[in-house]
Amino acid sequence: MTHAPLPTARLGSHGPEVGVQGLGCMGMSFGYGPSDARESRATLERALELGVTLYDTADAYGAGDNERFLAPFLAAHRDELVIATKFALSIPPDRPTERVIRNDPPYIRQAVEASLKRLEVDVIDLYYMHRRDVNVPIEETVGVMAELVREGKVKHLGLSEVTAAELRAAHAVHPIAAVQSEWSLFSRDIEAKVVPAAAELGVALVPYSPLGRGFLTGSFARAEELTEGDFRRQQPRFTGENAAANAALLEPVRAVAAAHGASLAQIALAWVQQRAEVHGLPVIPIPGTRRPGRVEENVTAATIRLTEEELGLLDPIAEQVAGGRYADMAFTSAGRE
């Protein structure tokens, strides 16, 4: 299969140039049930062949397992890609299924050393604060992250699920290259304040779950279809009456997909990619997958151009979605704006 070269965009004013679509690696080790390691490795290689150069992980994905899984791939292609990882979701030793948000300086220093070791790299290209601990001033947290840049352990800084005010306060301490948040046809809350602030500051947006955690692809219609251990079984949007109502919202996506001879996933991704033009900032979504064929499908979305009429059909979807993107929204930017 022949693919056009993937266009590139810059992470922040002075960050690295990456393909306009990245790869979320979480599901290769965590969150979505059993995975095939060999197929996941083939997915990483195929993505790179297609021009995907931003690879996203976190220390909390499988308690470090995802970082360890990526290490051989990074070693083989270190100069060809940008590795992004995150800190903040600490796992209590006596409660392995829980996550405690920590932004305090001692923890950050402990976390970065552990990630460097697991990834087997000398420097992390993009280091995110995964979630915000409101009890720690963000200036203090970013101050420590900036020290990591000066010490050569980290190249660029990112934030995940922060409010516009938090982004501004952080950027005043040290330039922020990217903000990561959920952004899709189903989730548009960041457009009110976070996206305008990022555009003003020259910060890139890195949407996670641009496919609505797979729901927008039509691959499942309710949580009960998912395997045991899949964390989507606990998310409000995919259960009970919410799931049925939200499945009906895919009809406009199907209509647009049919007009383009494309999949639902490609239309959902094309919509996210075009947010860059709508809002005037770099947008690099990181759809997650564990299959090479899905990467090929996803990358093709960067070539699809939706018309104003098609955008008009898709725009009303988000406001009709039933259920929050998390059961507890306090840990998202929308929960604090």
DAFENQUI-V705331 format. One record per residue. N is the residue number from 0. RES is the residue in one letter. PHI is phi in whole degrees, -180 to 180 (none if undefined). OMEGA is omega as a letter, one per 40 degrees, with the letter a starting at -180 (NA if undefined). Layout:
n->(N/N)
res->(RES/RES)
phi->(PHI/PHI)
omega->(OMEGA/OMEGA)
This chain:
n->(0/1/2/3/4/5/6/7/8/9/10/11/12/13/14/15/16/17/18/19/20/21/22/23/24/25/26/27/28/29/30/31/32/33/34/35/36/37/38/39/40/41/42/43/44/45/46/47/48/49/50/51/52/53/54/55/56/57/58/59/60/61/62/63/64/65/66/67/68/69/70/71/72/73/74/75/76/77/78/79/80/81/82/83/84/85/86/87/88/89/90/91/92/93/94/95/96/97/98/99/100/101/102/103/104/105/106/107/108/109/110/111/112/113/114/115/116/117/118/119/120/121/122/123/124/125/126/127/128/129/130/131/132/133/134/135/136/137/138/139/140/141/142/143/144/145/146/147/148/149/150/151/152/153/154/155/156/157/158/159/160/161/162/163/164/165/166/167/168/169/170/171/172/173/174/175/176/177/178/179/180/181/182/183/184/185/186/187/188/189/190/191/192/193/194/195/196/197/198/199/200/201/202/203/204/205/206/207/208/209/210/211/212/213/214/215/216/217/218/219/220/221/222/223/224/225/226/227/228/229/230/231/232/233/234/235/236/237/238/239/240/241/242/243/244/245/246/247/248/249/250/251/252/253/254/255/256/257/258/259/260/261/262/263/264/265/266/267/268/269/270/271/272/273/274/275/276/277/278/279/280/281/282/283/284/285/286/287/288/289/290/291/292/293/294/295/296/297/298/299/300/301/302/303/304/305/306/307/308/309/310/311/312/313/314/315/316/317/318/319/320/321/322/323/324/325/326/327/328/329/330/331/332/333/334/335/336)
res->(M/T/H/A/P/L/P/T/A/R/L/G/S/H/G/P/E/V/G/V/Q/G/L/G/C/M/G/M/S/F/G/Y/G/P/S/D/A/R/E/S/R/A/T/L/E/R/A/L/E/L/G/V/T/L/Y/D/T/A/D/A/Y/G/A/G/D/N/E/R/F/L/A/P/F/L/A/A/H/R/D/E/L/V/I/A/T/K/F/A/L/S/I/P/P/D/R/P/T/E/R/V/I/R/N/D/P/P/Y/I/R/Q/A/V/E/A/S/L/K/R/L/E/V/D/V/I/D/L/Y/Y/M/H/R/R/D/V/N/V/P/I/E/E/T/V/G/V/M/A/E/L/V/R/E/G/K/V/K/H/L/G/L/S/E/V/T/A/A/E/L/R/A/A/H/A/V/H/P/I/A/A/V/Q/S/E/W/S/L/F/S/R/D/I/E/A/K/V/V/P/A/A/A/E/L/G/V/A/L/V/P/Y/S/P/L/G/R/G/F/L/T/G/S/F/A/R/A/E/E/L/T/E/G/D/F/R/R/Q/Q/P/R/F/T/G/E/N/A/A/A/N/A/A/L/L/E/P/V/R/A/V/A/A/A/H/G/A/S/L/A/Q/I/A/L/A/W/V/Q/Q/R/A/E/V/H/G/L/P/V/I/P/I/P/G/T/R/R/P/G/R/V/E/E/N/V/T/A/A/T/I/R/L/T/E/E/E/L/G/L/L/D/P/I/A/E/Q/V/A/G/G/R/Y/A/D/M/A/F/T/S/A/G/R/E)
phi->(none/-96/-127/-68/-57/-73/-61/-120/-149/-100/-83/76/-66/-127/-83/-76/-86/-134/-61/-70/-134/-104/-132/-83/-100/-51/-63/-71/-133/-162/96/-117/82/-60/-134/-100/-61/-65/-67/-64/-64/-65/-65/-60/-66/-66/-59/-64/-59/-89/100/-77/-124/-104/-117/-112/-143/-163/-67/-83/-76/70/53/95/-63/-68/-63/-63/-62/-77/-54/-62/-65/-63/-61/-77/-136/-56/-84/-102/-141/-116/-103/-116/-137/-139/-128/131/-97/-79/-107/-62/-56/-92/-139/-64/-93/-100/-130/-116/-77/-135/-121/-73/-53/-59/-67/-59/-66/-66/-67/-66/-64/-66/-67/-57/-68/-67/-77/59/-127/-88/-149/-95/-69/-139/-115/-100/-82/-70/-144/-95/-93/-69/-84/-114/-55/-64/-62/-70/-62/-69/-61/-69/-61/-65/-63/-64/-65/-64/-83/82/-91/-138/-94/-138/-111/-136/-132/-124/54/-107/-80/-61/-64/-66/-62/-62/-65/-67/-64/-70/-86/-157/-55/-101/-82/-151/-116/-107/-157/-70/-152/-163/-59/-96/-135/-128/-62/-71/-67/-68/-132/-66/-62/-60/-66/-63/-61/-64/-89/77/-103/-80/-105/-118/-71/-96/50/-68/-105/59/56/95/-65/-70/-86/79/-73/-151/-117/-159/-60/-63/-76/-84/-70/-59/93/-77/-69/-66/-65/-102/-90/-55/-68/-109/-122/55/-65/-58/-61/-64/-65/-73/-62/-68/-73/-79/-58/-62/-65/-63/-65/-67/-61/-63/-66/-99/62/-120/-87/-60/-60/-65/-70/-61/-72/-61/-61/-65/-60/-74/-61/-59/-73/-63/-109/70/-155/-67/-129/-124/-67/-125/-61/-98/-158/-122/-127/-56/-63/-69/-61/-59/-63/-65/-62/-61/-60/-67/-98/-88/-112/-86/-79/-61/-63/-67/-62/-64/-70/-87/-58/-74/-60/-58/-72/-101/-65/-96/93/-78/-75/-137/-65/-118/-87/-62/-96/-113/-63/-64/-75/-120/-67)
omega->(i/i/i/i/i/i/a/i/a/i/a/a/a/a/a/i/a/i/a/i/i/a/i/a/a/a/i/a/a/i/a/i/a/i/i/a/a/i/i/i/i/i/i/a/a/i/a/i/a/i/i/a/i/a/a/i/i/a/a/a/a/i/i/a/a/i/i/a/a/a/i/i/i/a/a/a/a/a/a/a/i/i/i/i/a/i/i/a/a/a/i/a/a/i/a/a/a/i/i/a/i/i/a/a/i/a/i/a/i/a/a/i/i/i/i/a/a/i/a/i/i/a/i/a/a/a/a/i/a/i/a/i/a/i/i/i/a/i/i/i/a/i/i/i/i/i/i/i/a/i/i/i/a/i/a/a/i/i/i/i/i/i/i/a/i/i/a/a/i/a/i/i/a/i/i/a/a/i/i/i/i/a/a/i/i/a/a/a/a/a/a/a/a/a/i/i/i/i/i/a/a/a/i/i/i/a/i/a/i/i/i/a/i/a/a/i/a/a/i/a/i/a/a/i/a/a/i/i/i/a/i/i/a/a/a/a/a/a/i/a/i/a/a/i/a/i/i/a/a/a/i/i/i/a/i/i/i/a/a/a/a/i/i/a/a/i/i/i/i/i/i/a/a/i/i/i/a/a/i/i/i/i/a/a/a/i/i/i/i/a/i/a/i/i/i/i/a/a/i/a/a/a/a/i/i/i/i/i/i/i/i/i/a/a/a/a/a/a/i/a/i/i/i/i/i/i/i/a/a/a/i/i/a/a/a/a/NA)
